[in-house]
Amino acid sequence: MADPFAVTNQAPPLQGVNFFTRDAALGDALRPYGDLAADPGLVRIGEVAGSEEARSHALPANQNPPVLRTHDRYGNRVDEVDFHPSWHWLMEQAVGFGLQAAPWTSSQDSPHLTRAAGFYLWSQVEPGHSCPISMTYAAVPALRADERLAAEWIPQLASTEYDVRRLPGAAKRGVLAGMGMTEKQGGSDVRANLTTATPTGDAYLLDGHKWFCSAPQVDVFLVLAQAPDGLSCFVVPRMLADGNRNTFALQRLKDKLGNRSNASSEVEFHSTVGYRLGDEGAGVRTIIEMVAATRLDCVLGSAALQRRALVEATWHTQHRSAFGGLLADKPAMLNVLADLAIESEAATTLAMRLAAAVDSSDQQAAAFRRIGLPLAKFWVCKRTSFMVAEALECLGGNGFVEDSGLPLLFRESPLNSIWEGSGNVNALDVLRALRRPESLEAWLLEVGAAQGADHRLDAAVNDVLQALSDIEGAEAGARRLAARMALCLQASLLVRYSTPAVADAFVASRLAGDWGGVFGTLPRTTPFREIVERTIG
């Protein structure tokens, strides 16, 4: 008789797997834009991301959330946030890999695509610390609106040294950036902001509050405030050049559903020093470059969550037996796993296409980003919660336990749909983009590159064009339109760059027939095993 206390039929830990070299979908997604298959930096990130050491830091960083320290022992206001050592380990790796602002100063080929792949790989370890990494990356294009401020901050933002000392920016080996946009009364409607900016010499004095300010421990922030001539953008350092602390009063840290390793705070400004970035009244236009870059990272981060959830589900079912055989060999489970796999690959492929467009400076690439970013932000981020929940279910009760890591992924999964504009904001942004002829042309050129390869895709594109005939009255149907356009975009990329099995399964399920969005409902003729075997090699 078997020993009832022996530990059997449990999947071994998923560690010692190189997340880059074992990701066939990522390899196919990168291949059209750059020869990155053997990129030593990506190989190294993949190796560390799949290591036991990385896994040992992911959960502790979330289980020991940051702590606000408003005053020191003598009563002096310090407004600091203390983090668990695992957070600092994760940050040190990410900065060392150059995942923050390094691509903006890089001379290598395809620096933004390379960085996107690295960000996608490393975000699979622990997504919370990606927030300050993403905001630092996104700050650079906005800072370029002012040559003096750009020269002052960009070189250190691009540094690969993680320096947590509270010093003026010029005295540090490397700095990180954040943003302060939303307020209690406005949320996404930033034009309703009430924080004021009063000019005084070369600077402005800011007074007001920010309802959400993530990563308040970083060195410099891009902040929106009302100047005499309207809403404007300001560079607000935590430390002033003379060594004194800028007034940056942290009221409390948010108690959030997920993203718990990352500090999100409420901030008050009381004559806080800021330096105008761009013209007065042009705050939204100035900071929109930052928003575009963070939207890309939302897509990359969601694709990373999908990928990690898929790998965990596949790994578990390949090592867990039930009802006389491995779970991964059961037809119903194979259908689910294959469906999760094509969802993940479609997200990854679209994310890398958008990242490749950042490396191009021509007008066509800019037009594609203008329409592609809100489409991907809406659809990929929206699908992630459904997918992570399904992957968690593949682990059964084990997936509901913190040690598995799936609850962390699940709590994180809705965030990117909210950050940088919720679903409605992005769907409506798609409509705004479509009112510019170059945006629709860019979408048509991209999906049209696969014209004639699959009649079902061609028919779906024609359906979209018919729906666009009433663009002025399309607000109520904006989500449906955005979803359909995003699916056509993903399908076109998969038809061109993935395997026939993946492309056919995606088109058959997402574009042909009456798809209900439920995972595990691929056609019975789908080569399930071939698709699943691409997941972890």
PLY file of the C-alpha trace (Angstrom):
ply
format ascii 1.0
element vertex 537
property float x
property float y
property float z
element edge 536
property int vertex1
property int vertex2
end_header
0.00 0.00 0.00
1.31 3.46 -0.89
2.49 5.71 1.91
-0.34 8.24 2.45
2.14 10.78 3.81
4.57 10.66 0.89
4.56 13.72 -1.37
3.69 12.48 -4.86
1.96 13.75 -7.97
3.05 17.34 -7.40
4.69 19.41 -10.14
8.35 20.23 -9.44
9.30 23.91 -9.07
9.51 25.83 -12.32
13.07 27.11 -12.12
16.27 26.88 -14.08
14.32 27.59 -17.28
15.59 30.36 -19.55
12.50 32.48 -20.20
13.98 33.84 -23.44
15.43 30.83 -25.21
12.39 28.68 -24.33
9.86 31.21 -25.67
9.26 30.27 -29.31
6.42 32.78 -29.63
8.67 35.64 -28.57
11.34 34.52 -31.00
8.87 34.55 -33.87
7.53 37.94 -32.78
11.02 39.49 -32.82
12.36 37.91 -35.99
10.72 40.28 -38.55
12.31 43.37 -36.99
15.75 42.42 -35.74
18.24 39.58 -35.38
17.79 39.14 -31.64
17.60 35.35 -31.35
21.02 35.16 -29.71
21.12 38.63 -28.17
23.37 38.17 -25.11
21.46 40.71 -23.04
18.12 38.99 -23.63
19.64 35.57 -23.02
20.97 36.84 -19.69
17.64 38.39 -18.68
15.85 35.16 -19.57
18.31 33.14 -17.54
17.98 35.29 -14.42
14.19 35.60 -14.79
13.81 31.81 -14.77
16.20 31.26 -11.87
15.43 30.05 -8.37
16.93 33.27 -7.02
14.45 35.43 -8.94
11.53 33.33 -7.76
12.77 33.62 -4.17
12.43 37.41 -4.35
9.09 37.70 -6.17
6.72 36.62 -3.41
8.57 38.31 -0.48
8.46 41.64 -2.31
4.65 41.34 -2.42
4.17 39.76 0.98
6.12 42.60 2.63
4.60 45.76 1.13
6.28 49.16 1.42
5.90 51.19 4.60
5.42 54.96 4.75
7.68 56.92 7.09
6.50 60.53 7.28
8.84 61.75 10.06
12.18 60.82 11.53
12.72 60.10 15.23
13.21 63.81 15.98
9.99 64.95 14.32
11.48 66.17 11.06
9.33 65.60 8.00
11.09 63.09 5.71
8.28 61.53 3.61
10.14 58.34 2.77
9.01 54.84 1.86
10.83 51.77 3.14
10.95 48.64 0.97
11.74 44.99 1.59
15.24 43.90 0.44
13.65 41.76 -2.27
12.22 44.88 -3.89
15.67 46.42 -4.05
17.11 43.21 -5.53
14.46 43.25 -8.27
15.03 46.93 -8.97
18.79 46.53 -9.10
18.46 43.78 -11.70
15.97 45.73 -13.82
18.08 48.90 -13.83
21.22 46.88 -14.43
19.59 45.33 -17.49
18.89 48.83 -18.81
15.12 48.36 -18.83
14.40 51.93 -17.75
15.72 54.72 -20.00
18.85 53.16 -21.51
17.33 52.64 -25.02
16.95 56.39 -25.54
20.72 56.88 -25.46
21.71 53.55 -27.02
23.54 53.29 -30.35
22.62 49.62 -30.94
20.17 48.49 -33.59
16.52 48.22 -32.48
17.12 49.48 -28.91
13.42 49.90 -28.08
12.47 46.49 -29.45
15.32 44.91 -27.47
14.26 46.76 -24.36
10.62 45.74 -24.90
11.60 42.07 -25.08
13.67 42.45 -21.91
10.86 44.27 -20.10
8.44 41.52 -21.14
10.79 38.83 -19.86
11.64 40.51 -16.58
8.04 41.51 -15.82
7.23 37.81 -15.63
9.24 37.65 -12.40
7.32 40.26 -10.39
5.22 42.96 -12.04
4.98 45.54 -9.25
8.51 46.89 -9.48
8.06 47.43 -13.21
6.09 50.61 -12.46
9.06 52.94 -11.70
11.04 51.24 -14.46
8.25 52.02 -16.93
7.78 55.62 -15.79
11.51 56.28 -16.04
11.50 54.96 -19.60
8.46 57.05 -20.46
9.78 60.31 -18.99
12.55 60.73 -21.56
10.50 61.64 -24.67
8.54 64.19 -22.63
11.70 65.74 -21.19
12.96 66.38 -24.69
10.50 69.27 -24.87
13.13 71.33 -23.03
16.83 71.05 -23.98
18.09 72.25 -20.59
15.95 69.87 -18.55
16.70 67.03 -20.94
20.44 67.57 -20.57
20.07 67.72 -16.80
18.07 64.53 -16.31
18.29 62.13 -19.26
21.90 60.94 -18.82
21.22 59.80 -15.26
17.80 58.38 -16.11
19.59 56.23 -18.69
22.20 55.05 -16.19
22.29 51.34 -15.37
23.21 51.98 -11.73
20.52 51.69 -9.08
21.18 54.43 -6.51
18.66 54.76 -3.65
20.46 57.59 -1.81
18.38 60.70 -1.17
20.61 63.25 -2.90
20.18 65.95 -5.56
19.98 64.36 -8.99
23.34 65.68 -10.12
25.06 63.94 -7.20
23.64 60.47 -7.93
24.96 57.65 -10.09
21.49 57.04 -11.49
17.97 58.37 -11.00
14.41 57.19 -11.52
11.29 59.12 -12.56
7.59 59.14 -11.77
4.49 61.10 -12.70
1.68 62.97 -10.93
-1.41 63.50 -13.04
-4.69 62.38 -11.45
-6.55 64.23 -8.71
-9.57 63.39 -6.54
-12.07 65.33 -8.59
-10.82 64.44 -12.05
-9.24 61.03 -12.50
-8.61 60.58 -16.22
-10.15 64.01 -16.83
-6.88 65.81 -16.09
-8.19 69.12 -17.42
-10.28 69.25 -14.24
-7.08 69.38 -12.16
-6.98 72.06 -9.46
-3.29 72.01 -8.45
-1.88 75.46 -9.17
1.56 76.57 -10.37
2.65 80.12 -9.57
5.65 81.51 -11.47
8.57 82.75 -9.37
11.80 83.54 -11.17
13.05 80.51 -13.14
10.71 78.13 -11.33
7.10 77.70 -10.26
5.60 76.98 -6.86
3.00 74.19 -6.92
0.11 73.92 -4.46
-2.44 71.13 -4.46
-2.68 67.35 -4.33
-2.37 64.21 -6.41
-4.75 61.34 -5.71
-2.47 58.70 -7.26
1.29 59.06 -7.33
3.01 55.72 -7.76
6.61 55.10 -6.73
6.86 58.28 -4.62
10.39 57.30 -3.58
11.92 58.15 -6.96
14.00 61.23 -7.75
11.96 63.34 -10.14
8.34 63.62 -11.28
6.45 64.99 -14.25
3.43 66.77 -12.80
0.41 68.51 -14.30
-0.74 71.77 -12.70
-2.71 74.88 -13.65
-0.38 77.75 -14.58
-1.67 81.26 -15.41
-2.14 80.28 -19.07
-3.65 76.85 -18.42
-2.78 73.25 -17.61
0.98 72.80 -17.88
3.63 70.16 -17.27
6.35 70.56 -14.62
9.50 68.74 -13.61
9.43 68.32 -9.83
12.61 66.99 -8.16
12.46 65.31 -4.76
15.72 67.02 -3.76
16.66 70.55 -4.69
20.08 71.44 -6.08
21.11 73.03 -2.75
20.63 69.73 -0.94
17.31 70.60 0.71
14.22 68.45 0.37
11.54 69.71 -1.96
8.13 69.80 -0.29
6.60 66.46 -1.22
4.19 65.49 1.54
3.11 61.85 1.41
-0.31 61.63 3.05
-0.74 57.85 2.89
-0.03 54.79 0.77
-2.91 53.18 -1.08
-4.10 49.77 0.11
-4.47 48.15 -3.29
-5.95 44.97 -4.74
-2.64 44.09 -6.37
0.66 45.71 -7.31
1.37 45.49 -3.60
5.14 45.56 -3.82
4.91 49.01 -5.41
4.06 52.07 -3.35
1.18 54.20 -4.63
0.57 57.34 -2.61
-1.45 60.49 -2.12
0.76 63.58 -2.32
0.31 67.18 -1.29
2.29 70.10 -2.66
2.85 73.18 -0.51
4.92 75.72 -2.46
6.71 72.80 -4.04
9.36 73.82 -6.56
8.76 72.77 -10.16
10.28 73.68 -13.51
8.03 74.18 -16.51
8.37 71.59 -19.27
6.99 72.85 -22.56
4.72 75.85 -22.98
2.15 77.02 -20.47
-1.22 75.59 -21.38
0.36 72.71 -23.29
0.55 70.27 -20.39
-1.42 67.45 -22.00
0.42 67.82 -25.30
3.76 67.75 -23.47
3.09 64.75 -21.25
1.28 62.73 -23.95
4.62 61.32 -25.08
5.03 59.86 -21.60
1.52 58.44 -21.71
2.19 56.77 -25.07
5.32 55.08 -23.72
3.61 53.89 -20.54
0.71 52.55 -22.61
3.20 50.44 -24.52
4.51 49.10 -21.23
0.96 48.31 -20.14
0.65 46.10 -23.21
4.08 44.54 -22.60
3.29 43.99 -18.92
-0.04 42.34 -19.68
1.57 40.13 -22.32
4.13 39.16 -19.68
1.41 38.23 -17.19
-0.30 36.13 -19.86
2.94 34.38 -20.71
3.85 33.59 -17.09
0.35 32.30 -16.37
0.47 30.13 -19.50
3.86 28.66 -18.59
2.73 27.88 -15.03
-0.45 26.19 -16.29
1.40 24.17 -18.91
4.16 23.15 -16.51
1.69 22.01 -13.86
-0.50 19.98 -16.20
2.52 18.29 -17.76
3.53 16.97 -14.32
0.16 16.35 -12.66
-1.79 13.11 -13.16
-5.54 12.66 -12.76
-8.09 10.11 -13.94
-5.46 7.72 -15.19
-3.07 10.02 -17.04
-1.33 13.37 -17.22
-3.66 16.35 -17.21
-1.87 17.75 -20.26
-2.85 14.65 -22.23
-6.59 15.04 -21.58
-8.41 16.36 -24.68
-10.38 19.00 -22.77
-7.25 20.30 -21.03
-5.29 20.28 -24.28
-7.96 22.50 -25.81
-7.71 24.94 -22.89
-3.91 25.03 -22.97
-3.80 25.56 -26.73
-6.34 28.35 -26.46
-4.32 30.04 -23.71
-1.22 29.64 -25.84
-2.63 31.39 -28.90
-4.02 34.20 -26.71
-0.58 34.73 -25.21
1.21 34.58 -28.54
-1.18 37.08 -30.11
-0.55 39.51 -27.24
3.21 39.07 -27.46
3.29 39.49 -31.24
1.27 42.70 -31.17
3.35 44.13 -28.30
6.60 43.54 -30.19
5.18 45.05 -33.38
4.37 48.23 -31.48
7.80 48.29 -29.86
9.44 47.94 -33.27
7.48 50.98 -34.42
9.14 53.05 -31.67
12.50 52.36 -33.30
11.26 53.95 -36.52
11.05 57.72 -36.91
8.98 57.88 -40.09
5.43 59.20 -40.25
3.97 55.80 -41.08
5.34 54.33 -37.84
3.99 57.29 -35.86
0.55 56.87 -37.42
0.60 53.16 -36.62
1.51 53.86 -32.99
-1.30 56.40 -32.76
-3.93 53.80 -33.63
-2.16 50.63 -32.50
-1.37 51.65 -28.93
-4.94 52.36 -27.76
-6.16 49.28 -29.64
-3.61 47.03 -27.95
-3.99 48.76 -24.60
-7.74 48.19 -24.71
-7.75 44.61 -25.92
-4.62 42.90 -24.59
-4.99 44.40 -21.11
-8.69 43.60 -21.04
-8.13 39.95 -21.97
-5.43 39.36 -19.38
-7.72 38.94 -16.37
-9.76 36.29 -18.17
-6.67 34.45 -19.24
-4.91 34.48 -15.87
-8.10 33.24 -14.20
-8.29 30.32 -16.64
-4.62 29.47 -16.13
-5.12 29.54 -12.37
-7.99 27.09 -12.77
-5.65 24.68 -14.57
-3.78 24.29 -11.28
-6.99 23.59 -9.39
-6.79 24.28 -5.67
-3.02 24.64 -5.89
-3.52 27.69 -8.08
-5.56 29.40 -5.36
-2.69 29.15 -2.89
-0.18 31.99 -2.64
2.87 29.72 -2.92
1.95 28.91 -6.51
2.39 32.53 -7.56
-0.90 32.52 -9.49
-2.83 34.66 -6.96
-0.15 37.33 -7.37
-0.64 37.26 -11.15
-4.43 37.31 -10.78
-4.45 40.32 -8.47
-2.15 42.11 -10.87
-4.13 41.26 -14.00
-6.74 44.10 -13.97
-4.25 46.90 -13.32
-2.99 47.61 -16.82
-6.59 48.02 -18.01
-6.91 50.90 -15.54
-3.49 52.56 -15.64
-3.09 55.17 -18.41
-6.76 55.14 -19.22
-9.43 52.53 -18.58
-11.14 50.52 -21.30
-13.59 53.27 -22.25
-10.85 55.91 -22.41
-8.80 53.81 -24.81
-11.76 52.72 -26.92
-12.77 56.36 -27.33
-9.16 57.24 -28.11
-9.38 54.75 -30.97
-12.36 56.69 -32.33
-10.41 59.95 -32.04
-7.50 58.40 -33.91
-9.80 57.14 -36.65
-10.94 60.68 -37.38
-7.42 61.25 -38.71
-7.11 59.61 -42.16
-3.48 58.60 -41.60
-4.44 56.45 -38.59
-6.98 54.38 -40.47
-4.55 54.11 -43.37
-1.85 52.80 -41.01
-4.21 50.14 -39.64
-5.26 49.14 -43.15
-1.66 48.86 -44.31
-0.81 46.61 -41.37
-3.76 44.24 -41.66
-3.57 44.46 -45.45
-0.09 42.96 -45.40
-1.82 39.60 -44.90
-4.57 40.19 -47.47
-5.45 37.08 -49.41
-3.74 34.73 -46.94
-6.97 33.86 -45.09
-10.45 34.63 -46.40
-11.84 34.77 -42.84
-9.43 37.56 -41.94
-10.29 39.41 -45.15
-13.98 39.18 -44.28
-13.37 40.48 -40.75
-11.47 43.49 -42.10
-14.36 44.24 -44.47
-16.77 44.06 -41.52
-14.68 46.67 -39.71
-14.73 48.97 -42.73
-18.52 48.71 -42.89
-18.77 49.55 -39.18
-16.60 52.63 -39.75
-19.17 54.11 -42.12
-20.91 55.64 -39.07
-17.84 56.75 -37.14
-19.49 59.93 -35.85
-22.20 57.94 -34.05
-20.00 55.08 -32.93
-19.34 55.97 -29.28
-21.80 53.43 -27.86
-20.15 50.71 -29.94
-16.57 51.89 -29.42
-15.56 48.83 -27.41
-16.89 46.37 -29.97
-15.12 48.22 -32.76
-11.83 48.43 -30.84
-11.96 44.73 -30.01
-12.61 43.74 -33.62
-9.86 45.98 -34.95
-7.38 44.63 -32.40
-8.26 41.03 -33.27
-7.73 41.73 -36.97
-4.38 43.28 -36.16
-3.31 40.26 -34.09
-4.57 37.84 -36.73
-2.66 39.61 -39.49
0.57 39.39 -37.49
0.07 35.71 -36.64
-0.75 34.82 -40.24
2.49 36.44 -41.37
4.90 35.51 -38.61
3.67 32.56 -36.53
3.15 28.92 -37.41
0.14 27.92 -39.55
-1.31 25.96 -36.62
-1.36 28.99 -34.32
-2.61 31.39 -36.99
-5.39 29.11 -38.15
-6.59 28.38 -34.62
-6.64 32.09 -33.78
-8.55 33.12 -36.89
-10.96 30.18 -36.66
-11.86 30.94 -33.05
-11.61 34.75 -32.82
-12.77 35.94 -36.24
-14.87 33.15 -37.76
-18.19 32.05 -36.32
-19.79 33.20 -33.06
-16.88 33.34 -30.61
-17.98 33.71 -27.01
-14.55 34.39 -25.56
-14.53 31.20 -23.45
-11.16 29.43 -23.37
-11.02 25.79 -24.41
-13.47 26.15 -27.29
-11.11 25.80 -30.24
-12.38 23.68 -33.17
-11.92 19.93 -32.67
-9.63 19.77 -35.69
-7.08 22.09 -34.09
-3.59 20.54 -33.68
-3.69 21.13 -29.94
-0.50 19.33 -29.01
1.57 21.08 -31.67
0.47 24.46 -30.31
1.02 23.54 -26.66
4.50 22.17 -27.32
5.58 25.66 -28.41
4.90 26.97 -24.92
8.04 25.87 -23.07
9.83 23.80 -25.68
0 1
1 2
2 3
3 4
4 5
5 6
6 7
7 8
8 9
9 10
10 11
11 12
12 13
13 14
14 15
15 16
16 17
17 18
18 19
19 20
20 21
21 22
22 23
23 24
24 25
25 26
26 27
27 28
28 29
29 30
30 31
31 32
32 33
33 34
34 35
35 36
36 37
37 38
38 39
39 40
40 41
41 42
42 43
43 44
44 45
45 46
46 47
47 48
48 49
49 50
50 51
51 52
52 53
53 54
54 55
55 56
56 57
57 58
58 59
59 60
60 61
61 62
62 63
63 64
64 65
65 66
66 67
67 68
68 69
69 70
70 71
71 72
72 73
73 74
74 75
75 76
76 77
77 78
78 79
79 80
80 81
81 82
82 83
83 84
84 85
85 86
86 87
87 88
88 89
89 90
90 91
91 92
92 93
93 94
94 95
95 96
96 97
97 98
98 99
99 100
100 101
101 102
102 103
103 104
104 105
105 106
106 107
107 108
108 109
109 110
110 111
111 112
112 113
113 114
114 115
115 116
116 117
117 118
118 119
119 120
120 121
121 122
122 123
123 124
124 125
125 126
126 127
127 128
128 129
129 130
130 131
131 132
132 133
133 134
134 135
135 136
136 137
137 138
138 139
139 140
140 141
141 142
142 143
143 144
144 145
145 146
146 147
147 148
148 149
149 150
150 151
151 152
152 153
153 154
154 155
155 156
156 157
157 158
158 159
159 160
160 161
161 162
162 163
163 164
164 165
165 166
166 167
167 168
168 169
169 170
170 171
171 172
172 173
173 174
174 175
175 176
176 177
177 178
178 179
179 180
180 181
181 182
182 183
183 184
184 185
185 186
186 187
187 188
188 189
189 190
190 191
191 192
192 193
193 194
194 195
195 196
196 197
197 198
198 199
199 200
200 201
201 202
202 203
203 204
204 205
205 206
206 207
207 208
208 209
209 210
210 211
211 212
212 213
213 214
214 215
215 216
216 217
217 218
218 219
219 220
220 221
221 222
222 223
223 224
224 225
225 226
226 227
227 228
228 229
229 230
230 231
231 232
232 233
233 234
234 235
235 236
236 237
237 238
238 239
239 240
240 241
241 242
242 243
243 244
244 245
245 246
246 247
247 248
248 249
249 250
250 251
251 252
252 253
253 254
254 255
255 256
256 257
257 258
258 259
259 260
260 261
261 262
262 263
263 264
264 265
265 266
266 267
267 268
268 269
269 270
270 271
271 272
272 273
273 274
274 275
275 276
276 277
277 278
278 279
279 280
280 281
281 282
282 283
283 284
284 285
285 286
286 287
287 288
288 289
289 290
290 291
291 292
292 293
293 294
294 295
295 296
296 297
297 298
298 299
299 300
300 301
301 302
302 303
303 304
304 305
305 306
306 307
307 308
308 309
309 310
310 311
311 312
312 313
313 314
314 315
315 316
316 317
317 318
318 319
319 320
320 321
321 322
322 323
323 324
324 325
325 326
326 327
327 328
328 329
329 330
330 331
331 332
332 333
333 334
334 335
335 336
336 337
337 338
338 339
339 340
340 341
341 342
342 343
343 344
344 345
345 346
346 347
347 348
348 349
349 350
350 351
351 352
352 353
353 354
354 355
355 356
356 357
357 358
358 359
359 360
360 361
361 362
362 363
363 364
364 365
365 366
366 367
367 368
368 369
369 370
370 371
371 372
372 373
373 374
374 375
375 376
376 377
377 378
378 379
379 380
380 381
381 382
382 383
383 384
384 385
385 386
386 387
387 388
388 389
389 390
390 391
391 392
392 393
393 394
394 395
395 396
396 397
397 398
398 399
399 400
400 401
401 402
402 403
403 404
404 405
405 406
406 407
407 408
408 409
409 410
410 411
411 412
412 413
413 414
414 415
415 416
416 417
417 418
418 419
419 420
420 421
421 422
422 423
423 424
424 425
425 426
426 427
427 428
428 429
429 430
430 431
431 432
432 433
433 434
434 435
435 436
436 437
437 438
438 439
439 440
440 441
441 442
442 443
443 444
444 445
445 446
446 447
447 448
448 449
449 450
450 451
451 452
452 453
453 454
454 455
455 456
456 457
457 458
458 459
459 460
460 461
461 462
462 463
463 464
464 465
465 466
466 467
467 468
468 469
469 470
470 471
471 472
472 473
473 474
474 475
475 476
476 477
477 478
478 479
479 480
480 481
481 482
482 483
483 484
484 485
485 486
486 487
487 488
488 489
489 490
490 491
491 492
492 493
493 494
494 495
495 496
496 497
497 498
498 499
499 500
500 501
501 502
502 503
503 504
504 505
505 506
506 507
507 508
508 509
509 510
510 511
511 512
512 513
513 514
514 515
515 516
516 517
517 518
518 519
519 520
520 521
521 522
522 523
523 524
524 525
525 526
526 527
527 528
528 529
529 530
530 531
531 532
532 533
533 534
534 535
535 536
